[in-house]
């Protein structure tokens, strides 16, 4: 699967700013107030935090629909910041990009959410994140020189299917409506994450898949009404050796991850024919500069 988000920064006429995104575009004088259109406010905020505000064209192009549950806004934010920083001769690290993107989304745009989406967008690949009371306190890439984890990730990827439910919900809105988390659900999610980590460390695909399944179940219990599409898909694949292992988008179900042994995919895909199905990649690169 190749879903990309691209930001292009180019010089423009002095005294003018050009912004373009899938939802719209604007040409304004550099001294005019920022536009607050939903599709452009992220780009306006990126200009503000980087200090780029004159004679510039910033365009975002993305394959990720808004509300799809795939971290599209974080990817766009990270891409815009990297392109603007590179245009003024700066080379931010992935950690710098992730921090600035989280600040932009939460501090400037007041979008509820955690650190994880911009971290994954900036770094890429499979990551082990550590959190404390202040947020994310550690980022470690999984795989690479760890032969057992790398082998498990290869098996996991071979069996994964990403199913587009067609549901579109903005994760920030899902989080705003959510009641105070049930401590039992939080504990279930933490326990499931621990099982996935142990499975990777021990080279056990079974533990990894089971931990992911338990996490998906806990999310479904936390927000049953938001998980209807995921539950429907789970019913369709029941008995075919497949399991729903992830409900994406703050539990809103824009996309659902299903895992099954690769040899079962031929039987499985007809059952999922009502939905768009892709095979995801776990080693997707993070944010990077590409020559035009």
Backbone as CSV, one residue per row, in Angstrom:
resi,resn,N_x,N_y,N_z,CA_x,CA_y,CA_z,C_x,C_y,C_z
1,UNK,0.852,-1.188,0.000,0.000,0.000,0.000,0.881,1.229,0.000
2,UNK,0.567,2.181,-0.860,1.344,3.412,-0.911,0.389,4.595,-0.813
3,UNK,0.179,5.068,0.410,-0.608,6.282,0.648,0.374,7.366,1.060
4,UNK,0.406,8.440,0.297,1.417,9.463,0.524,0.766,10.808,0.826
5,UNK,1.487,11.601,1.598,1.138,13.006,1.809,2.370,13.827,1.445
6,UNK,2.193,14.783,0.556,3.316,15.557,0.032,3.074,17.048,0.242
7,UNK,4.121,17.739,0.661,4.083,19.198,0.762,5.121,19.777,-0.196
8,UNK,4.723,20.750,-0.975,5.632,21.397,-1.932,5.706,22.883,-1.590
9,UNK,6.922,23.363,-1.357,7.159,24.783,-1.093,7.954,25.360,-2.258
10,UNK,7.462,26.471,-2.801,8.143,27.129,-3.922,8.132,28.640,-3.711
11,UNK,9.132,29.338,-4.282,9.104,30.808,-4.216,7.889,31.339,-4.976
12,UNK,7.355,32.459,-4.494,6.210,33.077,-5.157,6.462,34.582,-5.228
13,UNK,5.554,35.303,-5.845,5.734,36.753,-6.004,5.848,37.435,-4.642
14,UNK,6.787,38.354,-4.516,6.958,39.089,-3.266,5.668,39.802,-2.889
15,UNK,5.338,39.728,-1.598,4.124,40.370,-1.120,2.894,39.486,-1.181
16,UNK,3.078,38.243,-1.642,1.936,37.350,-1.788,2.221,35.992,-1.145
17,UNK,1.138,35.318,-0.753,1.188,33.953,-0.229,0.155,33.132,-0.984
18,UNK,0.590,31.984,-1.465,-0.337,31.067,-2.141,-0.422,29.776,-1.325
19,UNK,-1.635,29.369,-0.981,-1.851,28.130,-0.243,-2.804,27.243,-1.029
20,UNK,-2.519,25.947,-1.039,-3.400,25.008,-1.750,-3.441,23.691,-1.003
21,UNK,-4.650,23.152,-0.884,-4.869,21.864,-0.238,-6.020,21.179,-0.964
22,UNK,-6.218,19.871,-0.744,-7.309,19.177,-1.446,-8.673,19.823,-1.252
23,UNK,-8.889,20.483,-0.100,-10.196,21.092,0.159,-10.357,22.507,-0.348
24,UNK,-9.300,23.098,-0.898,-9.424,24.465,-1.380,-8.080,25.160,-1.474
25,UNK,-8.107,26.427,-1.895,-6.877,27.187,-2.033,-7.156,28.671,-1.903
26,UNK,-6.092,29.447,-1.746,-6.247,30.892,-1.613,-4.966,31.573,-2.070
27,UNK,-5.143,32.748,-2.639,-4.031,33.642,-2.955,-4.309,34.930,-2.192
28,UNK,-3.414,35.275,-1.261,-3.647,36.468,-0.448,-2.364,37.277,-0.323
29,UNK,-2.520,38.532,0.046,-1.353,39.375,0.298,-0.697,38.924,1.603
30,UNK,0.609,39.053,1.678,1.334,38.532,2.838,0.933,39.217,4.137
31,UNK,0.436,40.454,4.067,0.051,41.151,5.285,-1.383,40.908,5.716
32,UNK,-2.150,40.207,4.890,-3.548,39.942,5.233,-3.638,38.956,6.391
33,UNK,-4.735,38.999,7.159,-4.909,38.024,8.245,-4.951,36.606,7.680
34,UNK,-4.513,35.629,8.460,-4.581,34.237,8.015,-6.016,33.826,7.718
35,UNK,-6.173,32.961,6.719,-7.489,32.408,6.418,-7.790,31.283,7.394
36,UNK,-9.046,31.180,7.811,-9.418,30.161,8.786,-10.281,29.065,8.184
37,UNK,-10.267,28.954,6.855,-10.964,27.841,6.214,-10.442,26.535,6.814
38,UNK,-11.331,25.560,7.012,-10.950,24.297,7.617,-9.799,23.637,6.867
39,UNK,-9.820,23.731,5.535,-8.808,23.052,4.733,-7.467,23.768,4.730
40,UNK,-7.462,25.062,5.141,-6.237,25.846,5.032,-5.646,26.273,6.375
41,UNK,-6.383,26.096,7.457,-5.884,26.615,8.736,-4.610,25.914,9.181
42,UNK,-4.456,24.636,8.815,-3.217,23.932,9.140,-2.033,24.590,8.414
43,UNK,-2.226,24.931,7.136,-1.139,25.556,6.373,-0.822,26.941,6.917
44,UNK,-1.858,27.690,7.292,-1.625,29.010,7.873,-0.835,28.893,9.178
45,UNK,-1.174,27.883,9.997,-0.460,27.693,11.259,0.989,27.286,11.015
46,UNK,1.228,26.475,9.991,2.600,26.071,9.674,3.437,27.269,9.248
47,UNK,2.851,28.172,8.461,3.568,29.405,8.097,3.900,30.209,9.348
48,UNK,2.946,30.292,10.266,3.142,31.120,11.462,4.258,30.579,12.342
49,UNK,4.296,29.271,12.588,5.295,28.734,13.519,6.692,28.714,12.896
50,UNK,6.777,28.674,11.565,8.102,28.669,10.935,8.587,30.062,10.583
51,UNK,7.706,31.057,10.655,8.100,32.419,10.335,8.187,32.708,8.856
52,UNK,7.678,31.798,8.028,7.661,32.018,6.574,6.327,32.661,6.235
53,UNK,6.364,33.890,5.691,5.080,34.562,5.480,5.020,35.465,4.278
54,UNK,6.011,35.384,3.394,6.001,36.296,2.244,6.654,35.623,1.044
55,UNK,6.058,35.813,-0.124,6.639,35.298,-1.351,6.790,33.796,-1.352
56,UNK,5.755,33.094,-0.894,5.858,31.642,-0.769,4.577,30.970,-1.259
57,UNK,4.756,29.819,-1.866,3.646,28.952,-2.246,3.799,27.650,-1.474
58,UNK,2.745,27.239,-0.767,2.743,25.991,-0.002,1.542,25.172,-0.445
59,UNK,1.812,23.994,-0.950,0.738,23.129,-1.456,0.828,21.753,-0.822
60,UNK,-0.304,21.250,-0.342,-0.391,19.909,0.234,-1.191,19.019,-0.698
61,UNK,-0.659,17.834,-0.952,-1.385,16.825,-1.723,-1.364,15.533,-0.908
62,UNK,-2.500,14.882,-0.770,-2.546,13.688,0.064,-3.495,12.642,-0.499
63,UNK,-3.137,11.381,-0.291,-4.007,10.263,-0.661,-4.943,9.872,0.482
64,UNK,-4.782,10.508,1.651,-5.548,10.132,2.839,-6.743,11.075,2.994
65,UNK,-7.939,10.522,2.945,-9.140,11.333,3.128,-9.250,11.813,4.575
66,UNK,-9.760,13.025,4.787,-9.986,13.486,6.162,-10.947,12.554,6.897
67,UNK,-10.623,12.260,8.155,-11.494,11.403,8.950,-11.351,9.929,8.687
68,UNK,-10.322,9.530,7.911,-10.158,8.115,7.582,-9.553,7.315,8.721
69,UNK,-9.056,8.000,9.750,-8.477,7.289,10.885,-7.050,6.846,10.671
70,UNK,-6.363,7.451,9.704,-4.987,7.043,9.386,-3.968,8.119,9.728
71,UNK,-4.333,9.075,10.563,-3.381,10.112,10.958,-3.064,11.084,9.850
72,UNK,-4.031,11.352,8.969,-3.780,12.207,7.812,-3.418,13.636,8.176
73,UNK,-4.063,14.212,9.204,-3.744,15.596,9.558,-2.337,15.709,10.123
74,UNK,-1.920,14.704,10.914,-0.556,14.720,11.450,0.462,14.591,10.331
75,UNK,0.181,13.733,9.347,1.103,13.572,8.222,1.220,14.868,7.434
76,UNK,0.085,15.548,7.220,0.119,16.818,6.493,0.876,17.886,7.267
77,UNK,0.688,17.901,8.584,1.380,18.883,9.420,2.885,18.670,9.376
78,UNK,3.303,17.417,9.552,4.730,17.099,9.527,5.322,17.431,8.162
79,UNK,4.625,17.075,7.090,5.139,17.341,5.738,5.287,18.844,5.491
80,UNK,4.272,19.620,5.899,4.333,21.065,5.689,5.482,21.685,6.466
81,UNK,5.656,21.269,7.712,6.734,21.829,8.535,8.105,21.478,7.971
82,UNK,8.287,20.228,7.549,9.586,19.843,6.999,9.883,20.615,5.714
83,UNK,8.888,20.742,4.833,9.110,21.461,3.579,9.458,22.927,3.834
84,UNK,8.762,23.561,4.766,9.037,24.966,5.067,10.399,25.132,5.736
85,UNK,10.722,24.246,6.686,12.028,24.330,7.344,13.157,24.127,6.330
86,UNK,12.984,23.157,5.447,14.021,22.908,4.436,14.170,24.095,3.497
87,UNK,13.055,24.772,3.193,13.093,25.914,2.273,13.897,27.072,2.836
88,UNK,14.011,27.152,4.168,14.804,28.241,4.767,16.143,27.714,5.295
89,UNK,16.543,26.540,4.779,17.876,26.025,5.072,18.023,25.288,6.379
90,UNK,16.926,24.877,7.013,17.004,24.154,8.283,16.791,22.666,8.059
91,UNK,17.379,21.860,8.931,17.263,20.397,8.810,16.797,19.819,10.149
92,UNK,15.515,19.918,10.439,15.017,19.402,11.717,15.114,17.888,11.786
93,UNK,15.351,17.368,12.985,15.347,15.923,13.192,13.900,15.434,13.240
94,UNK,13.669,14.120,13.083,12.304,13.605,13.239,11.694,13.969,14.586
95,UNK,12.508,13.935,15.649,11.986,14.296,16.965,11.561,15.762,17.008
96,UNK,12.364,16.640,16.388,12.006,18.061,16.328,10.685,18.251,15.573
97,UNK,10.568,17.571,14.441,9.348,17.685,13.626,8.124,17.224,14.392
98,UNK,8.260,16.086,15.067,7.121,15.536,15.807,6.682,16.489,16.914
99,UNK,7.656,17.056,17.644,7.309,17.989,18.722,6.621,19.235,18.174
100,UNK,7.161,19.786,17.085,6.580,21.009,16.531,5.185,20.731,15.962
101,UNK,5.013,19.570,15.332,3.706,19.224,14.780,2.672,19.044,15.887
102,UNK,3.065,18.403,16.984,2.145,18.225,18.116,1.768,19.575,18.709
103,UNK,2.749,20.476,18.829,2.463,21.822,19.339,1.505,22.553,18.411
104,UNK,1.739,22.440,17.102,0.899,23.146,16.143,-0.545,22.656,16.232
105,UNK,-0.722,21.324,16.255,-2.080,20.776,16.266,-2.805,21.050,17.579
106,UNK,-2.114,20.841,18.696,-2.786,20.990,19.991,-2.733,22.426,20.507
107,UNK,-1.551,23.061,20.395,-1.391,24.394,20.954,-2.040,25.474,20.124
108,UNK,-1.887,25.424,18.802,-2.415,26.487,17.954,-3.815,26.178,17.422
109,UNK,-4.017,24.936,16.988,-5.301,24.596,16.370,-6.287,23.968,17.342
110,UNK,-5.835,23.683,18.569,-6.701,23.120,19.609,-7.350,21.809,19.170
111,UNK,-6.588,20.976,18.461,-7.087,19.670,18.035,-6.734,18.654,19.114
112,UNK,-7.721,18.029,19.762,-7.395,17.041,20.803,-6.647,15.862,20.195
113,UNK,-5.749,15.272,20.967,-5.021,14.101,20.487,-3.725,13.932,21.249
114,UNK,-3.037,12.861,20.922,-1.781,12.573,21.594,-0.591,12.855,20.703
115,UNK,0.573,12.405,21.173,1.816,12.636,20.438,2.062,11.595,19.346
116,UNK,1.333,10.470,19.414,1.731,9.323,18.607,1.650,9.554,17.093
117,UNK,0.582,10.219,16.605,0.443,10.376,15.153,1.582,11.178,14.535
118,UNK,1.922,12.371,15.063,3.059,13.086,14.468,4.385,12.352,14.641
119,UNK,4.538,11.587,15.719,5.782,10.820,15.900,5.923,9.769,14.806
120,UNK,4.853,9.026,14.555,4.926,8.005,13.513,5.103,8.626,12.136
121,UNK,4.433,9.769,11.890,4.577,10.428,10.593,6.008,10.911,10.380
122,UNK,6.630,11.417,11.418,7.984,11.962,11.290,9.033,10.863,11.185
123,UNK,8.904,9.824,12.022,9.928,8.778,12.086,9.709,7.664,11.068
124,UNK,8.477,7.241,10.868,8.190,6.104,10.011,8.499,4.783,10.695
125,UNK,8.106,3.685,10.051,8.398,2.352,10.567,7.559,1.981,11.780
126,UNK,7.977,0.913,12.461,7.305,0.434,13.669,8.091,0.942,14.871
127,UNK,7.411,1.588,15.791,8.081,2.244,16.914,7.527,1.761,18.242
128,UNK,8.388,1.748,19.248,7.997,1.500,20.631,8.050,2.843,21.342
129,UNK,6.883,3.352,21.763,6.805,4.661,22.400,6.625,4.489,23.902
130,UNK,7.339,5.298,24.672,7.224,5.309,26.128,6.612,6.638,26.551
131,UNK,5.619,6.582,27.463,4.935,7.789,27.899,5.067,7.963,29.400
132,UNK,5.089,9.236,29.818,5.016,9.552,31.244,3.982,10.665,31.409
133,UNK,3.951,11.305,32.549,2.952,12.333,32.811,3.065,13.544,31.909
134,UNK,4.200,13.729,31.252,4.412,14.883,30.380,4.181,14.569,28.912
135,UNK,3.876,13.305,28.587,3.707,12.912,27.189,4.700,11.835,26.801
136,UNK,5.086,11.822,25.542,6.013,10.798,25.053,7.424,11.095,25.557
137,UNK,8.022,10.104,26.217,9.350,10.299,26.793,10.424,9.459,26.115
138,UNK,10.038,8.604,25.168,11.028,7.780,24.494,10.486,7.193,23.208
139,UNK,11.344,7.129,22.178,10.978,6.569,20.880,12.061,5.589,20.470
140,UNK,11.662,4.341,20.230,12.632,3.319,19.833,12.119,2.573,18.606
141,UNK,12.953,2.508,17.576,12.581,1.766,16.373,12.639,0.267,16.653
142,UNK,11.650,-0.468,16.183,11.605,-1.918,16.362,11.997,-2.591,15.057
143,UNK,12.772,-3.639,15.161,13.262,-4.332,13.973,14.732,-4.041,13.797
144,UNK,15.138,-3.832,12.568,16.545,-3.510,12.316,17.461,-4.635,12.714
145,UNK,18.260,-4.404,13.772,19.241,-5.394,14.199,18.650,-6.456,15.122
146,UNK,17.379,-6.312,15.500,16.725,-7.306,16.349,16.090,-8.351,15.451
147,UNK,16.784,-9.462,15.259,16.342,-10.479,14.312,14.984,-11.063,14.642
148,UNK,14.703,-11.301,15.947,13.421,-11.899,16.311,12.265,-10.955,16.020
149,UNK,12.420,-9.704,16.407,11.351,-8.733,16.143,11.164,-8.526,14.649
150,UNK,12.261,-8.469,13.905,12.177,-8.264,12.461,11.435,-9.410,11.785
151,UNK,11.699,-10.639,12.231,11.027,-11.804,11.651,9.529,-11.777,11.954
152,UNK,9.175,-11.404,13.190,7.751,-11.323,13.557,7.043,-10.248,12.751
153,UNK,7.699,-9.094,12.580,7.084,-8.016,11.822,6.852,-8.421,10.368
154,UNK,7.781,-9.192,9.802,7.599,-9.668,8.429,6.386,-10.594,8.334
155,UNK,6.225,-11.493,9.316,5.067,-12.393,9.329,3.777,-11.607,9.561
156,UNK,3.835,-10.640,10.460,2.658,-9.834,10.755,2.211,-9.075,9.515
157,UNK,3.156,-8.437,8.836,2.825,-7.663,7.646,2.222,-8.544,6.564
158,UNK,2.741,-9.742,6.390,2.257,-10.641,5.346,0.787,-10.994,5.547
159,UNK,0.313,-10.966,6.799,-1.063,-11.351,7.063,-2.034,-10.205,7.231
160,UNK,-1.547,-8.955,7.221,-2.414,-7.808,7.493,-3.194,-7.345,6.269
161,UNK,-4.439,-6.966,6.510,-5.287,-6.334,5.504,-5.889,-5.084,6.129
162,UNK,-5.800,-3.968,5.427,-6.363,-2.707,5.902,-7.690,-2.482,5.191
163,UNK,-8.770,-2.492,5.954,-10.115,-2.421,5.391,-10.693,-1.029,5.625
164,UNK,-11.075,-0.368,4.546,-11.692,0.955,4.629,-13.193,0.767,4.852
165,UNK,-13.675,1.147,6.023,-15.086,0.955,6.365,-15.995,1.961,5.674
166,UNK,-15.408,3.029,5.135,-16.214,4.091,4.557,-16.680,5.106,5.583
167,UNK,-16.463,4.832,6.869,-16.838,5.758,7.938,-15.795,6.870,8.000
168,UNK,-16.247,8.091,8.133,-15.330,9.215,8.243,-15.677,10.015,9.488
169,UNK,-14.745,10.032,10.428,-14.915,10.802,11.656,-13.589,11.477,11.975
170,UNK,-13.628,12.744,12.338,-12.418,13.443,12.760,-12.088,12.990,14.176
171,UNK,-10.865,12.512,14.380,-10.508,11.932,15.674,-10.688,12.931,16.820
172,UNK,-10.417,14.216,16.562,-10.591,15.216,17.612,-12.029,15.287,18.095
173,UNK,-12.976,15.158,17.159,-14.384,15.185,17.545,-14.761,13.943,18.332
174,UNK,-14.195,12.792,17.942,-14.442,11.548,18.680,-13.966,11.700,20.115
175,UNK,-12.767,12.271,20.285,-12.203,12.429,21.626,-12.984,13.446,22.457
176,UNK,-13.478,14.517,21.827,-14.247,15.516,22.566,-15.547,14.925,23.131
177,UNK,-16.166,14.031,22.360,-17.449,13.459,22.787,-17.281,12.332,23.789
178,UNK,-16.075,11.793,23.888,-15.870,10.617,24.723,-15.944,10.985,26.205
179,UNK,-16.616,10.138,26.965,-16.720,10.353,28.412,-15.383,10.019,29.073
180,UNK,-15.307,10.278,30.386,-14.096,9.944,31.131,-13.770,8.467,30.949
181,UNK,-12.525,8.138,30.574,-12.187,6.738,30.292,-12.441,5.831,31.492
182,UNK,-12.972,4.654,31.217,-13.160,3.632,32.241,-11.782,3.080,32.601
183,UNK,-11.391,3.115,33.875,-10.065,2.596,34.258,-9.852,1.153,33.828
184,UNK,-10.922,0.366,33.781,-10.781,-1.028,33.361,-10.394,-1.127,31.888
185,UNK,-10.959,-0.235,31.070,-10.605,-0.216,29.653,-9.155,0.233,29.479
186,UNK,-8.780,1.280,30.231,-7.397,1.757,30.156,-6.419,0.653,30.537
187,UNK,-6.742,-0.082,31.598,-5.873,-1.179,32.018,-5.815,-2.259,30.946
188,UNK,-6.953,-2.563,30.314,-6.966,-3.571,29.254,-6.080,-3.150,28.088
189,UNK,-6.128,-1.859,27.733,-5.295,-1.365,26.638,-3.811,-1.443,26.991
190,UNK,-3.472,-1.074,28.219,-2.073,-1.158,28.655,-1.593,-2.605,28.678
191,UNK,-2.445,-3.498,29.172,-2.086,-4.909,29.230,-1.881,-5.480,27.830
192,UNK,-2.757,-5.090,26.904,-2.633,-5.566,25.525,-1.349,-5.053,24.879
193,UNK,-1.024,-3.775,25.127,0.216,-3.211,24.575,1.430,-3.949,25.123
194,UNK,1.388,-4.297,26.415,2.488,-5.059,27.006,2.642,-6.419,26.371
195,UNK,1.515,-7.052,26.041,1.586,-8.368,25.401,2.201,-8.271,24.013
196,UNK,1.847,-7.224,23.269,2.456,-7.031,21.945,3.965,-6.832,22.084
197,UNK,4.386,-6.015,23.058,5.818,-5.766,23.259,6.554,-7.057,23.619
198,UNK,5.948,-7.867,24.486,6.588,-9.135,24.862,6.668,-10.073,23.666
199,UNK,5.617,-10.085,22.864,5.637,-10.943,21.689,6.744,-10.579,20.722
200,UNK,6.954,-9.276,20.527,8.036,-8.844,19.641,9.397,-9.203,20.224
201,UNK,9.549,-9.005,21.532,10.835,-9.310,22.177,11.135,-10.802,22.144
202,UNK,10.094,-11.638,22.245,10.284,-13.090,22.296,10.163,-13.756,20.931
203,UNK,9.868,-12.968,19.913,9.739,-13.543,18.581,8.486,-14.380,18.416
204,UNK,7.387,-13.988,19.086,6.140,-14.759,19.047,5.064,-13.995,18.292
205,UNK,4.775,-14.411,17.076,3.706,-13.794,16.296,2.362,-13.980,16.990
206,UNK,2.144,-15.154,17.596,0.864,-15.431,18.253,0.582,-14.415,19.362
207,UNK,1.607,-14.096,20.161,1.422,-13.106,21.229,1.117,-11.727,20.666
208,UNK,1.802,-11.363,19.598,1.596,-10.044,19.001,0.165,-9.910,18.495
209,UNK,-0.295,-10.899,17.738,-1.651,-10.848,17.181,-2.693,-10.866,18.292
210,UNK,-2.481,-11.692,19.316,-3.422,-11.760,20.422,-3.485,-10.430,21.171
211,UNK,-2.326,-9.810,21.402,-2.314,-8.519,22.076,-3.045,-7.459,21.271
212,UNK,-2.846,-7.461,19.966,-3.539,-6.496,19.109,-5.047,-6.747,19.124
213,UNK,-5.448,-8.018,19.100,-6.871,-8.349,19.140,-7.512,-7.866,20.441
214,UNK,-6.814,-8.093,21.568,-7.337,-7.655,22.858,-7.468,-6.132,22.921
215,UNK,-6.541,-5.427,22.299,-6.612,-3.971,22.248,-7.830,-3.522,21.451
216,UNK,-8.079,-4.174,20.310,-9.247,-3.826,19.499,-10.538,-4.096,20.264
217,UNK,-10.587,-5.190,20.999,-11.771,-5.517,21.794,-12.006,-4.466,22.879
218,UNK,-10.922,-4.034,23.529,-11.055,-3.024,24.581,-11.585,-1.716,24.015
219,UNK,-11.107,-1.320,22.827,-11.596,-0.087,22.202,-13.068,-0.209,21.847
220,UNK,-13.482,-1.395,21.369,-14.885,-1.608,21.016,-15.775,-1.488,22.251
221,UNK,-15.302,-1.981,23.388,-16.072,-1.873,24.629,-16.155,-0.425,25.105
222,UNK,-15.086,0.319,24.868,-15.068,1.719,25.309,-16.044,2.577,24.519
223,UNK,-16.216,2.262,23.234,-17.096,3.075,22.381,-17.852,2.156,21.426
224,UNK,-18.845,1.407,21.916,-19.558,0.438,21.073,-20.213,1.072,19.840
225,UNK,-20.814,2.246,20.014,-21.517,2.868,18.887,-20.560,3.288,17.779
226,UNK,-19.314,3.600,18.137,-18.320,4.016,17.145,-17.639,2.838,16.479
227,UNK,-17.902,1.632,16.987,-17.191,0.453,16.496,-18.081,-0.482,15.699
228,UNK,-19.247,0.016,15.267,-20.207,-0.840,14.565,-19.590,-1.439,13.304
229,UNK,-18.886,-0.605,12.515,-18.302,-1.104,11.271,-17.272,-2.191,11.549
230,UNK,-16.449,-1.987,12.590,-15.459,-2.994,12.936,-16.097,-4.300,13.366
231,UNK,-17.191,-4.214,14.124,-17.888,-5.418,14.568,-18.520,-6.144,13.381
232,UNK,-19.020,-5.376,12.419,-19.609,-5.984,11.224,-18.556,-6.739,10.430
233,UNK,-17.388,-6.149,10.307,-16.298,-6.823,9.584,-15.866,-8.069,10.337
234,UNK,-15.815,-7.972,11.682,-15.446,-9.143,12.484,-16.409,-10.299,12.248
235,UNK,-17.703,-10.002,12.103,-18.677,-11.053,11.829,-18.441,-11.680,10.457
236,UNK,-18.097,-10.871,9.485,-17.873,-11.376,8.129,-16.694,-12.350,8.067
237,UNK,-15.648,-12.071,8.839,-14.435,-12.893,8.737,-14.406,-14.013,9.773
238,UNK,-15.419,-14.068,10.625,-15.467,-15.102,11.655,-15.458,-16.498,11.023
239,UNK,-14.612,-17.362,11.551,-14.530,-18.726,11.049,-13.566,-18.928,9.903
240,UNK,-12.927,-17.836,9.457,-11.982,-17.945,8.337,-10.534,-17.786,8.806
241,UNK,-10.307,-17.936,10.099,-8.954,-17.816,10.624,-8.459,-16.393,10.674
242,UNK,-9.399,-15.435,10.641,-9.028,-14.017,10.626,-9.519,-13.340,11.899
243,UNK,-8.851,-12.254,12.274,-9.229,-11.499,13.459,-9.080,-10.007,13.192
244,UNK,-10.019,-9.220,13.724,-9.868,-7.776,13.715,-8.881,-7.417,14.821
245,UNK,-7.777,-6.786,14.439,-6.716,-6.518,15.410,-6.492,-5.024,15.667
246,UNK,-7.243,-4.189,14.979,-7.073,-2.747,15.208,-8.269,-2.001,14.645
247,UNK,-8.843,-1.092,15.433,-9.864,-0.161,14.968,-9.211,1.214,14.979
248,UNK,-9.011,1.785,13.798,-8.209,3.001,13.676,-9.058,4.253,13.895
249,UNK,-8.381,5.375,14.100,-9.051,6.660,14.207,-9.674,6.923,15.549
250,UNK,-8.892,6.872,16.626,-9.385,7.116,17.986,-10.538,6.183,18.321
251,UNK,-10.527,4.974,17.709,-11.614,4.037,17.930,-12.836,4.349,17.088
252,UNK,-12.723,5.307,16.162,-13.868,5.701,15.351,-14.131,4.807,14.172
253,UNK,-13.196,3.939,13.842,-13.471,2.917,12.847,-13.383,3.332,11.402
254,UNK,-12.669,4.422,11.065,-12.508,4.776,9.658,-11.858,3.656,8.867
255,UNK,-10.877,3.021,9.442,-10.233,1.832,8.886,-10.099,0.782,9.986
256,UNK,-10.083,-0.457,9.562,-9.938,-1.586,10.473,-8.825,-2.470,9.944
257,UNK,-7.945,-2.912,10.846,-6.901,-3.860,10.472,-7.369,-5.273,10.775
258,UNK,-7.271,-6.141,9.780,-7.607,-7.555,9.927,-6.338,-8.361,9.707
259,UNK,-6.138,-9.388,10.533,-4.987,-10.271,10.310,-5.476,-11.698,10.083
260,UNK,-4.860,-12.343,9.111,-5.116,-13.756,8.843,-3.883,-14.337,8.180
261,UNK,-3.619,-15.634,8.326,-2.498,-16.242,7.611,-2.623,-15.949,6.116
262,UNK,-1.541,-15.616,5.440,-1.618,-15.236,4.023,-2.343,-16.255,3.150
263,UNK,-2.219,-17.539,3.493,-2.871,-18.551,2.669,-4.399,-18.513,2.789
264,UNK,-4.919,-17.779,3.780,-6.367,-17.651,3.934,-6.931,-16.417,3.231
265,UNK,-6.057,-15.575,2.691,-6.526,-14.330,2.090,-7.454,-14.558,0.899
266,UNK,-7.185,-15.610,0.106,-8.017,-15.876,-1.069,-9.464,-16.142,-0.665
267,UNK,-9.661,-16.817,0.464,-11.022,-17.076,0.956,-11.600,-15.848,1.654
268,UNK,-10.726,-15.039,2.194,-11.147,-13.906,3.006,-11.605,-12.722,2.157
269,UNK,-10.900,-12.430,1.084,-11.168,-11.224,0.297,-12.601,-11.160,-0.264
270,UNK,-13.173,-12.281,-0.742,-14.573,-12.184,-1.190,-15.527,-11.744,-0.077
271,UNK,-15.246,-12.124,1.156,-16.089,-11.718,2.284,-15.971,-10.221,2.565
272,UNK,-14.869,-9.625,2.112,-14.628,-8.199,2.356,-14.863,-7.358,1.103
273,UNK,-15.526,-7.928,0.110,-15.650,-7.262,-1.186,-16.493,-5.988,-1.128
274,UNK,-17.288,-5.818,-0.055,-18.092,-4.589,0.067,-17.238,-3.388,0.427
275,UNK,-16.025,-3.651,0.890,-15.149,-2.581,1.351,-13.886,-2.515,0.488
276,UNK,-13.197,-1.396,0.556,-11.887,-1.272,-0.093,-10.840,-1.887,0.829
277,UNK,-10.047,-2.797,0.274,-9.051,-3.519,1.071,-7.668,-3.282,0.479
278,UNK,-6.733,-2.915,1.330,-5.343,-2.741,0.916,-4.447,-3.595,1.797
279,UNK,-3.247,-3.882,1.312,-2.262,-4.571,2.153,-1.246,-3.534,2.618
280,UNK,-1.212,-3.245,3.922,-0.343,-2.168,4.418,1.111,-2.603,4.531
281,UNK,1.977,-1.610,4.590,3.403,-1.838,4.800,3.794,-1.321,6.175
282,UNK,4.562,-2.121,6.910,5.005,-1.723,8.238,6.351,-1.007,8.231
283,UNK,6.996,-0.951,7.074,8.311,-0.311,7.016,8.276,0.978,6.198
284,UNK,7.118,1.643,6.191,7.008,2.895,5.449,7.984,3.925,6.010
285,UNK,8.655,4.682,5.138,9.601,5.688,5.629,8.863,6.855,6.275
286,UNK,9.576,7.602,7.088,9.008,8.794,7.714,9.140,9.987,6.782
287,UNK,9.082,11.171,7.361,9.164,12.406,6.562,10.554,12.544,5.959
288,UNK,10.607,12.974,4.733,11.891,13.111,4.036,11.753,14.133,2.915
289,UNK,12.915,14.673,2.513,12.951,15.622,1.396,13.241,14.845,0.107
290,UNK,12.443,15.089,-0.921,12.676,14.470,-2.221,12.928,15.569,-3.237
291,UNK,13.903,15.342,-4.075,14.206,16.315,-5.120,13.121,16.297,-6.181
292,UNK,12.704,17.468,-6.632,11.649,17.553,-7.654,12.247,17.318,-9.035
